[in-house]
Amino acid sequence: MRTMDPDDFWRRVIQVSAITGIVILLAVKEYILFYGACFDKVPQHISILSGQDWINELIAGHDGRFYNELSIHKHVFQALLSVLQINADLCNTRHVSAKEQLAIFLHYVRRGLSNRALQE
């Protein structure tokens, strides 16, 4: 049996270690790419109408549809909005108008929706 020179032995260990390291790095890279592909973000709420546009459409639209969506008549909605703005300091935020906030609440109460369904 042939004995290996200590320098050859350590050279061989370094070569095997380098090859093993490269194989591990490639495996980790493939795993990260696979794992990342599982979380590609695809827009979910892509309705052409934003929240404010939906409210505007409801207000400008048929009285029956407004009542079906919010369980309140348009004139009562406007009065309630005024009372809440004056007495309860309901106001527009940076992204959501007071009108939209009230409509979202009434729509939620009417339908008993989950948060996910309400987002739609």
C-alpha positions in Angstrom: 0.0 0.0 0.0 1.3 3.4 -1.0 1.5 6.1 1.7 0.5 9.6 0.7 2.9 12.5 1.2 1.4 14.9 3.8 1.5 17.8 1.3 -0.4 15.7 -1.2 -2.9 14.7 1.5 -3.7 18.3 2.5 -3.8 19.4 -1.2 -6.4 16.6 -1.8 -8.4 17.7 1.3 -8.5 21.3 0.1 -9.6 20.2 -3.4 -12.4 18.0 -2.0 -13.4 20.8 0.4 -13.5 23.3 -2.5 -15.6 21.0 -4.6 -18.0 20.3 -1.7 -18.4 24.0 -1.0 -19.2 24.8 -4.6 -21.8 22.0 -4.7 -23.4 23.3 -1.5 -23.5 26.8 -2.8 -25.1 25.7 -6.1 -27.7 23.6 -4.1 -28.5 26.6 -1.8 -28.8 28.9 -4.9 -31.3 26.5 -6.5 -33.3 26.2 -3.3 -33.5 30.0 -2.9 -34.7 30.3 -6.5 -37.3 27.6 -6.0 -38.4 29.0 -2.7 -38.6 32.6 -4.0 -40.7 31.4 -7.0 -43.4 30.3 -4.5 -43.9 33.8 -3.4 -44.1 35.7 -6.7 -46.5 38.6 -6.0 -49.5 38.7 -8.3 -51.9 41.6 -7.8 -55.1 40.4 -6.3 -57.4 43.4 -6.2 -57.4 44.6 -9.8 -60.8 46.0 -10.1 -61.0 49.0 -12.4 -62.8 51.0 -9.7 -60.9 52.1 -6.7 -62.7 52.5 -3.4 -63.6 56.2 -4.0 -64.7 55.5 -7.6 -66.9 52.7 -6.3 -68.5 55.1 -3.8 -69.0 57.7 -6.5 -70.6 55.2 -8.7 -73.0 54.1 -5.9 -73.9 57.7 -5.1 -74.5 58.6 -8.8 -76.2 55.3 -9.5 -79.6 53.7 -8.9 -81.1 54.2 -5.4 -81.9 50.5 -5.2 -78.3 49.5 -5.7 -77.1 52.0 -3.1 -79.6 50.6 -0.6 -78.7 47.0 -1.5 -75.0 47.6 -0.9 -75.1 49.7 2.2 -78.6 49.1 3.7 -79.2 52.8 3.9 -80.9 55.4 1.6 -78.7 58.0 0.0 -80.2 60.9 1.8 -79.8 59.1 5.1 -76.2 58.3 4.2 -75.4 62.0 3.5 -77.1 63.1 6.7 -75.2 60.5 8.7 -71.9 61.5 7.1 -72.6 65.2 8.0 -73.4 64.3 11.6 -70.3 62.1 12.0 -68.1 64.8 10.4 -69.4 67.5 12.7 -70.0 65.6 16.0 -67.5 62.7 15.8 -64.6 64.4 13.9 -64.8 61.9 11.0 -62.5 63.3 8.4 -60.6 62.4 5.3 -57.3 60.6 5.7 -54.5 60.7 3.2 -55.8 57.9 1.2 -59.5 57.3 2.2 -62.2 59.9 2.2 -64.7 60.2 5.1 -67.4 59.1 2.6 -65.5 56.0 1.7 -64.8 55.2 5.3 -68.5 55.3 6.2 -69.4 53.3 3.1 -66.9 50.6 4.0 -68.2 50.4 7.5 -71.8 50.2 6.3 -71.0 47.7 3.6 -69.2 45.5 6.3 -72.2 45.8 8.7 -74.6 44.9 5.8 -72.7 41.9 4.5 -70.8 40.7 7.6 -67.8 40.2 5.4 -64.4 38.9 6.4 -61.5 41.4 6.1 -60.3 39.6 2.9 -63.7 39.9 1.3 -64.0 43.5 2.4 -60.7 44.4 0.7 -62.2 43.4 -2.6 
